[in-house]
Amino acid sequence: MLSSARFQSVLGKPYLPPLFFFSGVTYDSFTLTRIDRLVDNLLLLLYLALLGFLIVLTGRLGTSRPVPEDHVATKPWFSRLLLQARPYAPMAIQFLLGGLFSAYTIFYWKSATFTGTAIFFCLLAALLVANELCRDRLSNLQILIALYALVASAFFTFFLPVMTGWMNTAVFLTGAALSGLVTWRVVQLVYAGQPKRSRREAVMAGAPAIAVISMLIVFYFLNWIPPVPLSMKFGGVFHEVRRVGEEFELSFHKRWFEVWKQSDNPFPADEPVYCFTAVFAPVRLETTIHHHWYYRPQRSRPFAHADRIPIKISGGREGGYRAYTFKQGLTAGDWRVDVETDDGRVLGQVRFTVEADFSERSLTTILY
């Protein structure tokens, strides 16, 4: 039978933290569904609460200092339980971080173009690497608290719009303030009732967390934070769009061997162009998105603004709110339609080329 000491030595293996991290990732990949599903949000909220508790446990008791058995026996039952559980706290922390980061990966990845998402996820990756490399206890506590501020901010960024039905700057800043208050409460609990640990030490432990929240606020105003909880489900340009009952009939040019095509690219010049998109929004959320049309005559030149058309959408439909904008008489060259929020954050892009010499192709239709 495996002894307690042997079991703890196994837990000390260097490959176990990544294993527990990726187990959390795998678990959430199979269990999470919609960003507005109450059960999913309550699960993430539970993860945040447990993670905060374990950070407090780690900060107050550490994870490796040996405690004599006779000393443990004199403690109340709850204290004994905490002392016995503390060697396993790092594994649980890795699992919870894996679960939270995987959920955010799923939700945020659907809500932005790669450029905006890459900046946000580079921050996550840098903090995760720092957490793995730094072994000093105080520094590790600082990183854990900074990570907690990050995951709390990421949670409130989409949780508040889902719950309130509002999505604007005030809601985002409210989420940032809440994440700051929750994180500071964790810091207070770590140092509560310990006069030997100065207030200055508590401030130093919480300073990286405040820096992370401030950085995320800057990212928001630079439009680098993906516009969760919105996500673009489908987009393309078409020769014609018609409403047929509860569905839309989308017509586009296609050659017999182009089995992969689901929209028009390239597109013939001097013909009407329909840009059709489906954008998911949570139940009760109503907002305005924009089809921002750009044009460039040659690939050596940058895209220039052509038109920006607002569309009011409402949430709840699994496949996204369907809408389209219409243009005609487009000149030959490269075209791009950015699907944007009111504040200019990009949900997705539809790119296509308009050709003056367009070879004849048959029209086909799909329903969406």
C-alpha distance (Angstrom), angle and dihedral (degrees) to the residues before:
residue distance angle dihedral
M1 . . .
L2 3.83 . .
S3 3.83 111.0 .
S4 3.83 123.2 -137.4
A5 3.83 91.5 -112.5
R6 3.79 91.4 49.6
F7 3.79 90.9 47.7
Q8 3.81 91.7 51.8
S9 3.81 90.9 48.8
V10 3.80 89.1 53.9
L11 3.79 89.8 51.2
G12 3.80 88.7 54.9
K13 3.80 92.8 65.9
P14 3.84 111.4 121.6
Y15 3.80 94.1 -129.6
L16 3.81 94.5 58.8
P17 3.86 100.1 76.3
P18 3.84 92.1 56.9
L19 3.81 88.8 43.6
F20 3.80 91.8 54.7
F21 3.80 90.5 43.4
F22 3.80 93.1 54.2
S23 3.80 91.5 43.1
G24 3.78 87.2 60.7
V25 3.80 89.6 48.8
T26 3.81 92.0 50.7
Y27 3.80 93.7 46.3
D28 3.81 93.8 53.5
S29 3.80 93.0 43.3
F30 3.81 88.3 64.3
T31 3.81 99.8 36.4
L32 3.83 105.8 41.5
T33 3.81 117.7 86.1
R34 3.82 121.9 158.0
I35 3.78 126.2 13.3
D36 3.83 90.3 -132.2
R37 3.82 95.5 49.1
L38 3.81 108.3 120.6
V39 3.81 94.8 -145.6
D40 3.81 91.9 54.0
N41 3.80 92.5 49.2
L42 3.80 92.1 47.5
L43 3.82 89.0 50.8
L44 3.81 91.0 53.3
L45 3.80 90.1 46.0
L46 3.81 88.8 53.0
Y47 3.82 89.4 50.0
L48 3.82 89.7 53.1
A49 3.81 92.5 49.2
L50 3.81 93.2 48.3
L51 3.80 91.7 45.6
G52 3.81 90.9 52.0
F53 3.82 90.5 49.4
L54 3.81 92.2 50.4
I55 3.81 92.2 48.3
V56 3.81 89.1 52.8
L57 3.82 89.5 48.1
T58 3.81 91.4 49.2
G59 3.80 93.1 46.3
R60 3.80 95.1 48.6
L61 3.79 101.6 38.1
G62 3.80 106.5 18.2
T63 3.80 120.2 -142.2
S64 3.78 107.5 -105.5
R65 3.81 111.4 34.4
P66 3.82 108.0 116.1
V67 3.81 116.5 -123.5
P68 3.82 119.3 -157.6
E69 3.79 113.8 -113.0
D70 3.81 93.0 -126.4
H71 3.81 89.4 52.7
V72 3.80 91.4 51.8
A73 3.81 91.3 48.8
T74 3.82 91.8 59.3
K75 3.80 93.3 55.8
P76 3.84 124.6 95.0
W77 3.80 114.5 -95.3
F78 3.82 94.8 -101.0
S79 3.81 92.4 50.1
R80 3.81 89.8 48.6
L81 3.80 89.2 51.9
L82 3.82 91.6 51.3
L83 3.80 92.8 47.7
Q84 3.79 91.4 50.0
A85 3.82 93.0 45.9
R86 3.80 98.5 47.2
P87 3.86 96.8 86.6
Y88 3.79 88.0 60.5
A89 3.82 95.1 49.2
P90 3.86 95.4 93.3
M91 3.81 91.1 55.9
A92 3.80 91.8 49.1
I93 3.81 91.0 46.5
Q94 3.80 90.3 52.6
F95 3.80 90.9 49.5
L96 3.82 92.9 49.8
L97 3.81 92.5 46.2
G98 3.79 89.4 49.3
G99 3.79 90.9 50.9
L100 3.81 93.8 47.9
F101 3.80 95.7 44.1
S102 3.80 91.8 47.2
A103 3.80 90.9 51.5
Y104 3.79 90.8 49.8
T105 3.80 90.6 46.1
I106 3.80 89.9 54.4
F107 3.80 95.3 44.6
Y108 3.81 100.1 38.1
W109 3.82 95.6 41.6
K110 3.80 89.7 61.0
S111 3.80 92.5 51.6
A112 3.80 105.7 58.4
T113 3.73 149.5 33.3
F114 3.80 116.7 -95.4
T115 3.82 94.9 -101.4
G116 3.79 95.8 59.0
T117 3.77 93.0 39.9
A118 3.81 93.7 48.8
I119 3.81 92.6 60.3
F120 3.77 92.2 50.2
F121 3.79 94.6 46.8
C122 3.81 93.3 45.6
L123 3.80 85.7 62.4
L124 3.80 90.9 51.8
A125 3.80 92.0 48.0
A126 3.83 93.0 48.6
L127 3.80 92.4 52.3
L128 3.80 92.1 46.5
V129 3.81 91.7 51.8
A130 3.80 90.3 47.6
N131 3.81 90.1 51.4
E132 3.81 90.7 52.5
L133 3.82 96.3 45.5
C134 3.79 101.5 42.6
R135 3.82 112.5 81.2
D136 3.82 102.1 167.9
R137 3.82 108.5 110.9
L138 3.80 99.6 -132.0
S139 3.79 93.4 42.3
N140 3.78 90.1 46.9
L141 3.81 89.8 52.0
Q142 3.80 89.7 51.5
I143 3.79 90.8 52.1
L144 3.81 92.3 46.7
I145 3.81 90.6 52.3
A146 3.81 90.9 46.8
L147 3.80 89.8 50.6
Y148 3.79 89.3 49.1
A149 3.81 90.6 53.3
L150 3.79 89.1 50.1
V151 3.80 96.5 50.6
A152 3.82 91.5 42.8
S153 3.82 91.4 51.9
A154 3.80 91.9 46.9
F155 3.81 89.8 50.9
F156 3.81 96.9 49.4
T157 3.82 90.8 45.8
F158 3.80 90.9 71.5
F159 3.83 101.1 18.6
L160 3.81 95.7 64.6
P161 3.85 95.2 50.1
V162 3.81 89.4 47.0
M163 3.80 92.1 51.3
T164 3.83 99.2 39.0
G165 3.80 102.2 33.3
W166 3.81 89.3 -130.3
M167 3.78 127.1 113.8
N168 3.79 117.3 -175.0
T169 3.80 143.9 107.4
A170 3.82 94.0 -80.0
V171 3.81 91.2 55.9
F172 3.81 91.7 49.0
L173 3.82 92.7 49.5
T174 3.81 89.8 47.8
G175 3.80 88.4 54.8
A176 3.80 90.7 49.2
A177 3.81 90.7 51.2
L178 3.82 91.7 48.7
S179 3.80 91.9 50.0
G180 3.81 89.5 50.3
L181 3.82 92.4 50.7
V182 3.82 93.1 47.0
T183 3.81 91.7 48.0
W184 3.79 92.8 48.2
R185 3.81 89.4 50.7
V186 3.81 88.7 55.7
V187 3.82 89.2 52.1
Q188 3.81 90.9 49.3
L189 3.79 91.6 52.0
V190 3.81 91.0 50.1
Y191 3.83 91.9 56.8
A192 3.82 100.3 30.0
G193 3.81 115.3 127.9
Q194 3.81 93.6 5.2
P195 3.83 107.2 112.9
K196 3.80 92.1 174.0
R197 3.80 89.4 66.3
S198 3.78 106.8 71.2
R199 3.78 128.5 -133.4
R200 3.79 87.1 -117.7
E201 3.81 89.5 61.5
A202 3.82 89.8 51.9
V203 3.80 91.3 51.1
M204 3.81 90.6 48.7
A205 3.81 90.3 51.1
G206 3.81 91.6 51.7
A207 3.81 97.7 40.7
P208 3.86 95.9 85.7
A209 3.82 89.4 51.4
I210 3.80 91.5 54.1
A211 3.81 88.5 48.2
V212 3.83 90.5 52.3
I213 3.82 92.9 50.5
S214 3.81 91.0 46.6
M215 3.80 90.1 50.0
L216 3.81 91.1 51.5
I217 3.80 90.1 51.8
V218 3.82 89.1 53.0
F219 3.81 89.3 47.6
Y220 3.80 89.4 52.7
F221 3.80 93.7 54.7
L222 3.81 89.6 45.8
N223 3.84 87.5 53.8
W224 3.81 91.4 -118.8
I225 3.80 95.1 125.1
P226 3.83 111.3 87.3
P227 3.83 111.3 -114.3
V228 3.80 97.9 -111.7
P229 2.99 134.3 -158.5
L230 3.83 87.7 36.8
S231 3.79 119.0 79.1
M232 3.78 133.9 176.0
K233 3.81 111.6 -123.4
F234 3.81 100.4 179.0
G235 3.78 140.7 -1.4
G236 3.78 140.2 171.0
V237 3.80 146.7 133.1
F238 3.79 121.2 -102.0
H239 3.78 142.8 -173.5
E240 3.81 91.1 -127.8
V241 3.81 138.5 0.2
R242 3.81 121.1 -159.2
R243 3.79 132.5 175.1
V244 3.81 110.9 -124.8
G245 3.79 110.7 -178.3
E246 3.80 108.1 -62.1
E247 3.82 93.9 -14.8
F248 3.79 139.0 64.8
E249 3.80 121.4 -121.9
L250 3.81 110.4 -142.3
S251 3.82 119.5 -163.1
F252 3.80 123.4 -162.7
H253 3.80 141.4 157.6
K254 3.76 117.0 -94.7
R255 3.81 138.5 167.3
W256 3.79 119.7 -138.2
F257 3.81 95.5 -104.9
E258 3.84 96.7 45.7
V259 3.77 94.6 94.3
W260 3.81 92.0 153.5
K261 3.82 96.1 59.0
Q262 3.78 119.7 110.1
S263 3.81 100.1 162.6
D264 3.80 142.8 22.2
N265 3.79 117.2 -74.0
P266 2.98 117.9 170.6
F267 3.81 101.1 29.5
P268 3.82 128.4 -160.6
A269 3.81 116.8 -110.4
D270 3.82 122.0 -113.9
E271 3.82 93.7 25.3
P272 3.82 127.5 111.9
V273 3.81 114.2 -91.4
Y274 3.80 125.5 -154.3
C275 3.80 119.7 -163.4
F276 3.81 107.3 -158.1
T277 3.81 123.3 -170.9
A278 3.79 138.2 171.4
V279 3.82 115.3 -152.1
F280 3.79 122.1 -172.7
A281 3.80 117.9 -138.2
P282 3.82 128.0 172.4
V283 3.78 122.5 -101.2
R284 3.84 112.4 -77.1
L285 3.79 93.8 15.2
E286 3.79 114.8 124.0
T287 3.77 120.7 178.6
T288 3.80 144.2 141.3
I289 3.78 125.0 -101.0
H290 3.80 127.3 -176.5
H291 3.79 136.1 -139.1
H292 3.78 101.0 -141.7
W293 3.82 109.7 -164.3
Y294 3.82 119.4 -154.2
Y295 3.80 131.2 -176.7
R296 3.80 139.0 -168.3
P297 3.82 124.6 177.4
Q298 3.83 93.7 -151.8
R299 3.79 134.6 23.7
S300 3.79 91.1 -123.4
R301 3.81 89.8 65.0
P302 3.84 128.0 70.6
F303 3.79 122.9 -108.8
A304 3.81 115.1 -93.3
H305 3.79 129.4 -154.3
A306 3.81 113.9 -94.3
D307 3.82 105.7 165.2
R308 3.83 141.5 -24.3
I309 3.80 116.1 -151.4
P310 3.84 122.1 -171.8
I311 3.82 122.0 -137.3
K312 3.81 124.1 -171.6
I313 3.80 111.9 -140.4
S314 3.80 135.2 -176.0
G315 3.78 128.1 -156.6
G316 3.76 138.2 -123.3
R317 3.81 105.7 74.7
E318 3.81 112.8 115.0
G319 3.81 93.9 -143.4
G320 3.81 92.9 46.3
Y321 3.79 135.5 -104.2
R322 3.80 107.1 -60.9
A323 3.79 121.5 -140.6
Y324 3.79 140.8 143.4
T325 3.78 142.1 -158.8
F326 3.79 125.9 -147.9
K327 3.81 133.5 -139.8
Q328 3.78 132.7 169.1
G329 3.77 137.9 -169.0
L330 3.79 95.3 35.4
T331 3.78 114.5 177.5
A332 3.79 123.4 -130.3
G333 3.79 116.6 -82.0
D334 3.79 141.1 70.5
W335 3.80 118.9 -37.6
R336 3.78 131.9 -170.7
V337 3.78 132.7 -174.4
D338 3.80 115.6 -159.4
V339 3.79 114.2 -159.3
E340 3.81 101.6 -144.1
T341 3.77 140.1 179.0
D342 3.80 120.5 -124.3
D343 3.81 90.4 -91.6
G344 3.81 93.4 50.9
R345 3.83 101.9 -101.0
V346 3.80 110.8 146.7
L347 3.81 119.2 -122.6
G348 3.78 95.3 179.5
Q349 3.79 145.5 -38.2
V350 3.77 137.2 -118.9
R351 3.80 113.3 -156.7
F352 3.78 127.3 -171.8
T353 3.78 141.9 153.9
V354 3.80 125.2 -126.2
E355 3.83 113.5 -145.4
A356 3.79 126.4 -162.0
D357 3.83 91.6 -158.6
F358 3.78 100.5 50.6
S359 3.78 117.0 174.9
E360 3.80 115.0 -132.8
R361 3.81 114.9 -95.2
S362 3.76 133.7 171.2
L363 3.80 122.5 -104.1
T364 3.79 120.3 -118.4
T365 3.80 132.2 178.1
I366 3.80 138.7 -143.2
L367 3.80 130.0 -171.9
Y368 3.78 122.7 -127.9
